Amino acid sequence: MLHIEKSSSDRCYNTFIVEGLSVDEMNKILNARDNGVDERDALVEAMSRHDNDSSYGKNIAEGWRNGYGIYGIRHFGGHLIVTVGNSCD
């Protein structure tokens, strides 16, 4: 199960910490471009395979990708930090 927590917010972006992905899943996301895949799509695919303990729902990453926009994915201390737009365009 994933834990998704909003860690910061400003006028343009929200930053979320995503915990609970395996090392292999994180590597697949972070190295997606090397394999001809968009890392945002790899993130959506990986997160959609897991339930989460947040109020955001199972398909939150799909909402980020298709509505708010995913502007950055970084690895930090065993989890991912995902920068998302704070409003739909």
Secondary structure, 3 states (H helix, E strand, C coil): CEEEEEEEECCCEEEEEEECCCHHHHHHHHCHHHHCCCHHHHHHHHHHCCCECCCCCCCHHHHHHHHHCEEEEEEECCEEEEEEECCCC
